[in-house]
Amino acid sequence: FHIGGTTELLLQGISPDIIATQGRWTSRAFLQYWRRIETILPLFISSSSDVAHLHSIDSIMDNFSHKNNLSRTHT
């Protein structure tokens, strides 16, 4: 996957673990695509009105970050 495909799947609420598997990432190299996810996501969701879905995505990313011992900054 490229960042666009990865971001689209995240916006659909797909688990980051599933995305990593589908992308055939066997290492943490795929995380390089997601380093700036907090910057990228607002570009895609700024016009969205489904607040519950946005909170769900944020929760999924928080859980993934915690599970993988990643720091996550919120803007």
N, C-alpha and C positions, 0 to 999 in steps of 0.2 A: 504494500500500500504506500501511497504518498500521503502527505499531510492532509490534503483535501479529503481523501477517502477515509482516513483515520478520523478526522474531525466530524465528517458526516455520520459515521457510525456512532461516535460518542454522542452526537446530538440526538440520535435515535434512541439513546439510552442503552446501547449495547455495552456489556461489561468489558472493561479494558483487558481482562484476561482472555476473553473470547476474541477480541480484536487482535491481540498478540498472537494467539494461536492461528487465526485465519491468515495473518500476515506472515506466518511461518518464522516468527522471531524466536530464536532459541536462546538469545542472550538479552541483556537489557539495552541493547543498541537502539531498539525501537523507542525508548524513552527520550532519545535525542529529538525525535519529532515532536514530543509533547512538552519539552522544556518551556516553551512559550505559550502553552495552551491557554493560560489566563489572559494573554494578549489576543490570541486568535479567536477564542470563543465569542467575545463580545461583538466581533465583526459579523458573526453569523446569527447571533441571537438578539441583536439590538431591536429588531422589528417584531420579535415574537411577543405574543400576549399570553402564552400559556405558562404562567408563573409556577404552577405546580410541577410542570415538566422540567422547567429550568432548575428548580430546587432539587428535583430527583437527579438530574445530571450532576449537579454540584455535589450531592451526597455520594453518588457513585465514584466521582473523582476523589473525594476526600477519603472514602474507604479504600480505594486502590492505593492512594498515596501512603496512607497509614500502613496498610498491609505490606507495602514494599519499602517501608522506611524512607520515604521521600518527603522532602519539605515542600510545602505548597503555600505560595503567597496569594492572598486574595487582594484584588484591587478594588 
